[in-house]
Amino acid sequence: QVQLWESGGGLVQPGGSLRLSCEASGIIFSRYIADWYRQAPGKQRELVASISDPGNTKYADSVKGRFTISRDNAKNTLYLQMNGLKPEDTAIYYCRAAQAWWGQGTQVTVST
């Protein structure tokens, strides 16, 4: 059974940083494409960043240069480092593994 747990969300001021983590069980992250998505209130879920073997990354234009996706294969954990956060980054952030399994999400709120 595959399970994913996101953590690291919270309230941060504009310009601040957060690092999201997604721990996995029942699946080896390094063998599959892994993604971060987000969903803001009243909007569709959108792809934020993807990482694939051997570590190729892709980003939404809105986060390029500010967010970095990575994974620690030894810890079987996916990360999203978010810098220069903006109010429009406010959303629930979800990790996805192998284009099939989803975590429960973690709330990120960027506000003064």
N, C-alpha and C positions, 0 to 999 in steps of 0.2 A: 504494500500500500504506500503510495507516494503522499508525503505531507510536506508542506512548505510553511514556514513561519517568518513573517516580516517583523522587523522592529526598527527603532531609531527615529520614528516620526515624532512630531511635536510642534510647538509654537516657536517661531523664530522671527526676528525683525528683518525687514528688507535689507538685502546685502549680506545677510548671515549665511551660515553653512550648516548642513546636516549630513550625516552618513546613514543611509538605510542599509539594513542587512536582511538577507533572506537565507535561512538555514533550511536544509533539505534532509529528508530521510526517505529511503526507498528508491532513491534515484541518485546517480552520480552526475552532478552538474557538468563536469568537464566533458562528458560524452554527448551533450546535447546543446542546442541553441537555448539560451536563457534570455529573458526579457524583463524589462520594467515597463509597466503601463501606469497610467493615472486616469482618474475620473473626477472631474470637478462637478459640483452641483449643477444639475440641469444640462450637462454635456455628455457626449458619448465618451466611452473609454478610448484613450489614445495611446499609441506606442511612444515611449520616451527613449528607450535605448535597448540595443540587443548586443549580445556577444556570442560568438560561435567558435568552434574549434578551427584553427589553432589560435583563437583569441582575437579574431577580427571583430571590430565594433562598429556599430551604426547608431546615429543619434537623430532625433527629431530636430529640425532646424531651430526650433524655439529654445533648445537647451544646448546646442553646440557651443563648445568653449566654456561652458559653465558646469556641466555634469560629466561625470566619468563613471562608466560601468566597468566592473572588474569582478574576478572571482578568485577565491582561495581554494585550490583543489584539495589541499590537505584538510581543510575545515569543511569542505563541501558547502561553501557559503558564497552567495552572490552579494555584491555590494553596489550601491549607487551613491557616489560622493556628489553632493550638490552644493555648489558655491554660488555666490552672487544671487541668492534667492530673491524672487520678485513676488508680489502679491498674486500675480497670475499663475504662479506655480502651486498655489493652494489646491489641494486635491487629496483623494485617497490614492495611495500608491500600492500597486500590486506587483508581485513577481510571478513569472510564468516559466515553467520548465518544459522543454521538449514540445512546445507549442500545444500543450495538452493540459497540464496541471497548474492550478492557481493557488496562491496563498489567500489569506483572509483580508489582507490590506492593512496599511498603517496610514494614519492621518497626518498630513503635513499642512500646517497653516502658517502663512507668511503675512504678518500684520504688525502694525505699530501698536 
